[in-house]
Amino acid sequence: MSQPLVTSIGEAWRVASLSIDRLDARLLVQHVTGCTHVDLLVRPTQALSTDQWARLGALVKRRSDGEPLAYLVNSAEFYSLDFQVTPAVLIPRPETELLVELAIERLQPLKAPRIVDLGTGCGVLAVTLKSLYPAAIVSAVDLSPAALEVARINAARHAVEVSFLAGDWYTPLGGTRFDLIVANPPYVEYADPHLQQNGLPFEPPMALSDGVDGGDGLACIRAIVVGAAGHLLPDGWLLIEHGYNQAARVRDLLCSAGFSNVASWLDLSKIERVSGGCLH
């Protein structure tokens, strides 16, 4: 990416594609120049400034070093909505959309449901559910002030009102009770080799793993399940995303805590990704 003679967006795309995936290269060119995919196809000779070339080169280098694309363009899509993301928050995953689908099924009979999103990160669950149910009263909790700031930006971006609270799980909620609790907590086992792969070293460790030395990754899920009874309204639901091999253990936790209708649901990869239950 050091070639100084690149003066057009089309040539920049071609050269960037020599170092990284072609789609990633296109998205970085669009991010740096403000051009569109159509511009690249129809007007590839559109000028590229020296400053834009330098910025593109720096981003391509970071991408080739494994940094996730979402952090480079400060954006990720979730449930057809665009969200700002920074290294302070976990990048939204498509499998988490299953939580939204399951929530919708349980919210449909309710006129003004009370919802809380525990460990909201960049706010995808809270903001998406509020956008789908404008009459809902939505709260979101996170331990990270930096994450909450990103979540507030996303709520403003989509013009929805969410009450953001700083603290550890239920602590900032007092005695408030909800019709639905959703959570995508840290659940990767401590020192799991996956934490060093697929861009995960660039994501916030506290959003990925509970950090318990030698633990099974379920410490946060246990805290959420145990505390749910004090924060659910009658017939309220708890839905939790978890790891690919944790469904049976999470169901056991839910049953031990007095939940009924306990079940696990498959994501698009046919992996049990979300478990939940109802507290009658």
Steps between C-alpha positions, in 0.01 A plus 500: 500500500798733462459564126476880458349499149153380598270792413156341448254312717491206261876456507500539879246217524712280276820561692334460842355167382854368459543514879155426641164350402347676198176584683690640797714705262189644333339593830819672618525699177138606540561593864805713425372675188125515560438336164240229440523153349336642189771768479768232506331307221384789279751776582820317599715790379359731769794677661666378819697755700843439649352528849227247419759259363707532817195439721395203290849353522496522878160331520597223260808430712286475814254270324780276372626480858164354602313800640125456434354702216221636722755684716666648193177642358341557844183328387319166504155387389259325734140408421515729192605797714839670489684534832812689594765275651835576657764281669315574827217266397451151363424489128136387445467144368224372269424215742393754763207592276342176626452678834297768323281244323430316826429827679250604232300180554469572871431872470220483243215456753621794713396862437779676688755239607782576739832372364855501632814414304781385730852560369372718218837578337432722199127469571388277215239305697357796691490732199363238261222392737403861573488576128274198447282580805486879542256464793744281691684632804859394440797510736857392427784426740874477448802510726706696247445879479665499156257237375204695635617810315499305172156358584364851564631612161322208335174574679520859377590382150177299483293756691394266780480562873686250717596541865872417524636402840857437613565204726537129545198307369199572727676735742385833346142380449389513863169320538380559145334201335466416133295291257817399318868478586739448209873450537801424286757475779866393488502121474827388339702282736812653652808437280287343226725491188219660297573826685818529293328445165276675247565853620396430860827637645383843381164481681453594869592197716235582761230463232624157392601310814409520868873492573470231766832314503421137419128574480241354266384832354164489677568733795310793345215279384466356851476851646234599246291186554517515880409869511217483247227403748537833677455693176235318298129576500259203519534287186812695406766347275878478516689441174879452502751449222775251584781291352463221249547229767325659798129453427443197724677663794306824455171308491599330825567840656161629387316197634683521833395865528131410463444586133245311294464459123879471497641446151792567269479630144718449194676779315547504121796263537274248678681560830309535827579868553224639725332346804222639710200444716191655655454580868136439589 
